[in-house]
Amino acid sequence: MTDLHTDKKIILFDGVCNFCNSSVLKAIKLDTKNQFVFASLQSDIGKEITNYLGIDTSKIDSIILYEPKVAYYIKSTAALKIMASFGGFWNLTVILKFIPEDFRDYCYDFIAKNRYKWFGKKETCTIPSKEIKEKFL
């Protein structure tokens, strides 16, 4: 795998999903500690990372939080870890970890299954603006 030269956590997301793109923009605003970089699952680097991790994106088309040389997380666990890292009010999301992961992922999968119907889909991945380009791999 390409050496990523990053000490940051990597968030892989569905680059054609409107909901996912708006969530990434929100995460960029909330990432005041500059902990994250982003890549779409459809990008070359996104595919390279998921191949390296052994993740079949035809079966898991969810958000993936990858902490290089540590671990990776998917679905609700990834979302909760990302939200908790923002601090402040977002620390309250730790309470949701007491809900069994199977149930959390069931809810996550329900939203993921309907995300295109509810929020729409782009034909191609969004190109980041100049202001946030450095946040993307």
C-alpha positions in Angstrom: 0.0 0.0 0.0 1.1 3.6 -0.7 2.7 5.1 2.3 0.1 7.7 3.4 2.5 9.9 5.4 -0.3 10.8 7.7 -0.5 10.7 11.5 -4.2 11.5 11.1 -7.2 9.3 11.2 -8.7 8.6 7.8 -12.5 8.7 7.2 -13.6 6.8 4.1 -17.0 7.7 2.9 -19.4 7.3 0.0 -18.4 10.1 -2.4 -21.6 10.1 -4.4 -24.0 10.2 -1.5 -25.4 13.6 -0.7 -26.0 12.8 3.0 -22.4 11.4 3.3 -20.9 14.5 1.6 -22.8 16.9 3.9 -21.7 14.8 6.9 -18.1 15.1 5.8 -18.4 18.9 5.4 -19.9 19.0 8.9 -17.0 16.9 10.3 -14.5 19.2 8.7 -16.0 22.2 10.5 -16.1 20.3 13.8 -12.6 18.9 13.5 -11.0 21.8 15.3 -8.1 19.6 16.4 -7.3 18.7 12.8 -7.4 14.9 13.5 -8.9 13.7 10.3 -8.3 13.5 6.6 -10.9 12.1 4.1 -11.1 10.0 1.0 -14.1 8.7 -0.9 -14.6 4.9 -1.1 -14.7 5.3 -4.9 -11.3 7.1 -5.1 -8.1 5.3 -6.0 -6.7 5.9 -2.5 -10.0 4.8 -0.9 -9.9 1.5 -3.0 -6.3 1.0 -2.0 -7.0 1.4 1.7 -10.1 -0.9 1.6 -8.1 -3.5 -0.3 -5.2 -3.2 2.2 -7.7 -3.7 5.1 -9.4 -6.5 3.3 -12.8 -4.8 3.3 -15.2 -5.8 0.5 -17.1 -2.5 -0.2 -19.8 -4.4 -2.1 -20.8 -5.9 1.3 -19.8 -3.0 3.5 -20.6 0.3 1.9 -20.5 2.3 5.1 -18.3 4.9 6.6 -14.9 3.5 7.6 -12.7 5.1 10.2 -9.1 4.0 9.7 -6.4 4.8 12.3 -3.2 3.8 10.5 -1.2 1.2 12.5 -4.0 1.0 15.1 -7.3 -0.3 13.8 -10.3 0.4 11.7 -14.0 0.8 12.5 -17.1 0.5 10.4 -20.8 1.5 10.6 -22.1 2.9 13.9 -18.9 2.3 15.8 -17.0 4.5 13.3 -19.7 7.2 13.4 -19.6 7.2 17.3 -15.8 7.4 17.5 -15.8 10.2 15.0 -18.5 12.2 16.8 -16.9 11.7 20.2 -13.5 13.0 18.9 -15.0 16.4 18.4 -15.3 17.0 22.2 -17.7 19.3 24.0 -21.4 18.4 23.4 -20.3 15.5 21.2 -18.8 13.7 24.1 -22.4 12.7 25.0 -22.4 10.3 22.1 -20.4 7.9 24.3 -23.7 7.0 25.9 -24.8 5.4 22.7 -22.0 2.9 23.0 -24.0 1.2 25.7 -26.6 0.2 23.1 -25.6 -3.2 21.7 -23.6 -2.9 18.5 -25.9 -5.2 16.6 -28.9 -2.9 17.2 -26.8 0.2 16.5 -25.7 -1.3 13.2 -29.2 -2.3 12.3 -30.3 1.3 12.7 -27.2 2.4 10.7 -27.9 -0.1 7.9 -31.6 1.1 7.7 -30.4 4.7 7.1 -27.6 3.6 4.8 -30.0 1.5 2.7 -32.4 4.5 2.2 -29.8 7.3 2.0 -30.0 7.7 -1.8 -33.8 7.7 -1.7 -34.0 10.2 1.1 -31.0 12.5 0.3 -30.2 11.9 -3.3 -27.1 10.8 -5.1 -24.5 12.5 -7.4 -23.3 11.0 -10.7 -19.7 11.5 -9.6 -17.8 12.3 -6.4 -17.7 15.9 -5.3 -14.5 17.8 -5.9 -13.4 19.5 -2.7 -13.1 23.3 -2.8 -9.7 25.0 -2.5 -10.5 25.9 1.2 -10.8 22.2 2.2 -8.7 20.4 -0.4 -5.8 19.7 2.1 -8.2 17.6 4.2 -8.5 15.0 1.4 -6.1 12.3 0.3 
